[in-house]
Amino acid sequence: MASATAVTAVGSVVGVASGSTAQNNDAEATAADSTLLADIPAGQQAQVQIESMSAQADVQAIAADATAKKDAEEAARKAAAQTAIDKKEAAEKAEKAAQEAKEREEAEAKASRSSSADFPIQSSYTIDQIQAMARQMVPSDQFQCFSNIVDHESSWNYQAVNASSGAYGLFQALPGSKMSSVGSDWQTNPATQIKWGLNYMNERYDSPCGAWSFWQANHWY
């Protein structure tokens, strides 16, 4: 059986031999078409499609890489910004803590400079005078707590005595003689008592407000 190409070629020869122009043109077109189909490999179209899909995949991969890079850069930018914020907050907290420590030191230094010798000796003292002494010796941010304790313990009576226990003075020290650690005039000088009471609160509770917090919970300090 003759192939399609062979048949077409035979047709072309016959057309030429017959001298028919129309037949000749048709035969040439048919021969060209047949030759084109014969020259293209059977899997070429599928290969073209595969190559096209591969190219699309490459484009998508490039786009995905670009998106991932952009996301990574954005995440890094946010992380850097958060780190900067955290560092700033930490620095502000450290600065605040340092300032508070400085203020406490200055207040404590001022309190330590104040002693019974800073106030004139009197035969008796009013509550207003005793409170004025305390305001000069106690840091301003601690005074209310300090005052609350004295209010509850002695109502600012520096000669108050507990009839049952013998506790004495503004802070109801027991025994009262322990206040002699800051002055021998502890029985008659409210400034000496204030100095002792402030030292006691600072040493045992860190501050008068620390002592007041304990007092509220336990009704003693």
C-alpha positions in Angstrom: 0.0 0.0 0.0 1.5 3.4 -1.0 2.0 6.1 1.6 0.0 9.4 1.6 3.2 11.2 0.7 3.8 8.9 -2.2 0.2 9.2 -3.4 0.4 12.9 -3.2 3.6 12.9 -5.2 2.1 10.7 -7.9 -0.9 13.1 -8.1 1.4 16.0 -8.6 3.2 14.2 -11.4 0.0 13.4 -13.1 -1.2 16.9 -12.8 2.0 18.3 -14.4 1.8 15.7 -17.2 -1.8 16.6 -18.0 -0.9 20.3 -18.3 -3.8 21.3 -16.0 -2.9 24.5 -14.1 -5.6 24.1 -11.5 -4.7 20.5 -10.9 -1.1 21.5 -10.6 -1.8 24.1 -7.9 -4.0 21.8 -5.9 -1.4 19.1 -6.1 1.4 21.5 -4.9 -0.7 22.6 -1.9 -1.6 19.1 -0.9 2.0 18.0 -1.2 3.2 21.0 1.0 0.6 20.2 3.6 1.4 16.5 3.6 5.1 17.2 3.8 4.5 19.6 6.9 2.6 17.0 8.8 5.1 14.4 8.1 8.0 16.6 9.3 6.4 17.5 12.7 7.1 14.8 15.3 4.0 13.3 16.8 4.8 14.5 20.4 5.8 18.0 19.5 2.5 19.7 20.5 2.6 18.0 24.0 6.2 19.1 24.4 5.3 22.7 23.6 2.5 22.5 26.2 4.9 21.1 28.8 7.4 23.8 28.1 4.7 26.5 28.4 3.6 25.1 31.8 7.2 24.9 33.0 7.7 28.6 32.0 4.5 29.5 34.0 5.8 27.5 37.0 9.1 29.4 36.8 7.2 32.7 36.8 5.1 31.7 39.7 8.2 30.5 41.6 9.9 33.8 41.0 6.8 35.7 42.2 6.6 33.4 45.3 10.2 34.1 46.1 9.7 37.8 45.8 6.6 37.6 48.1 8.5 35.5 50.6 11.5 38.0 50.5 9.1 40.9 51.0 7.4 39.1 54.0 10.7 38.3 55.5 11.9 41.9 55.2 8.6 43.1 56.7 9.0 40.7 59.6 12.6 41.7 60.2 11.5 45.4 60.2 8.8 44.8 62.7 11.1 42.7 64.9 13.7 45.5 64.8 11.1 48.1 65.7 9.8 46.0 68.6 13.4 45.5 69.8 13.9 49.3 69.7 10.7 49.8 71.7 11.7 47.2 74.3 15.1 48.8 74.7 13.6 52.2 75.1 11.1 51.0 77.7 13.9 49.1 79.6 16.0 52.3 79.5 13.1 54.4 80.8 12.4 51.9 83.6 16.1 51.8 84.6 16.2 55.6 84.5 13.1 55.8 86.7 14.5 53.2 89.1 17.8 55.1 89.3 15.9 58.4 90.0 13.8 56.8 92.7 16.9 55.3 94.3 18.6 58.7 94.2 15.5 60.4 95.8 15.4 57.7 98.5 19.1 58.2 99.3 18.7 61.9 99.5 15.7 61.6 101.8 17.5 59.1 104.0 20.5 61.3 104.1 18.4 64.2 105.1 16.6 62.1 107.7 19.9 60.9 109.1 21.2 64.5 109.4 18.1 65.3 111.4 18.5 64.4 115.1 17.2 65.4 118.4 20.0 67.9 118.6 18.4 69.8 115.6 15.4 70.8 117.8 15.4 73.0 120.9 14.8 71.2 124.2 11.5 72.0 125.8 9.7 71.0 129.0 6.7 69.8 126.9 5.6 69.6 123.3 2.3 70.0 121.5 1.1 67.6 118.9 1.6 70.2 116.2 5.2 70.7 117.3 5.8 66.9 117.3 4.3 66.5 113.9 6.4 69.4 112.6 9.5 67.6 113.9 8.4 64.4 112.1 7.8 66.3 108.8 11.4 67.5 108.9 12.8 64.0 109.6 10.5 61.7 107.5 10.6 61.7 103.7 7.5 63.5 102.4 6.3 60.5 100.4 6.4 58.4 103.6 5.0 60.8 106.1 1.3 59.8 105.8 2.2 56.1 106.5 4.4 57.2 109.4 1.6 59.3 110.7 -1.0 56.6 110.4 1.1 54.3 112.7 1.7 57.0 115.3 -2.0 57.8 115.3 -2.9 54.2 116.1 -0.1 53.6 118.6 -0.1 56.8 120.7 -2.2 59.5 119.1 1.0 61.5 119.0 1.5 61.4 122.7 5.2 61.1 123.3 4.7 60.2 126.9 2.0 57.5 126.3 2.4 54.4 128.5 0.6 51.1 128.1 -0.6 50.3 131.5 -0.5 46.5 131.0 2.7 46.1 129.0 4.7 49.2 129.8 5.2 50.1 126.1 6.2 53.7 125.9 6.1 56.8 123.7 5.0 57.6 120.2 5.6 54.1 118.8 4.8 52.2 122.0 8.3 50.7 122.1 8.6 47.7 124.3 10.6 48.1 126.4 10.7 51.9 125.9 14.4 51.9 126.9 15.3 50.4 123.5 15.0 54.0 122.2 18.1 54.9 124.1 20.0 53.5 121.2 19.6 56.9 119.5 19.4 59.2 122.6 19.5 59.1 126.4 16.6 61.6 126.4 14.1 59.1 124.8 11.6 59.6 127.6 11.3 63.4 127.2 12.3 64.2 123.7 9.9 63.4 120.9 12.6 64.1 118.3 14.6 61.2 119.7 11.6 58.9 119.6 10.9 60.0 116.0 14.4 59.2 114.9 14.3 55.8 116.6 10.9 55.0 115.1 12.0 56.0 111.6 15.1 53.9 111.9 13.1 50.9 113.1 10.6 51.1 110.2 13.3 51.4 107.6 15.4 48.6 109.0 12.6 46.1 109.5 10.1 47.0 106.8 12.3 49.1 104.3 10.1 52.2 104.8 7.3 53.6 106.9 4.8 52.6 104.2 6.1 49.1 104.4 5.5 49.1 108.1 2.0 50.6 107.6 1.1 47.8 105.2 2.2 45.2 107.7 0.3 47.0 110.5 -2.9 47.0 108.4 -2.6 43.3 108.0 -1.6 42.4 111.6 -2.6 45.5 113.8 1.0 45.6 115.1 4.4 46.2 113.5 
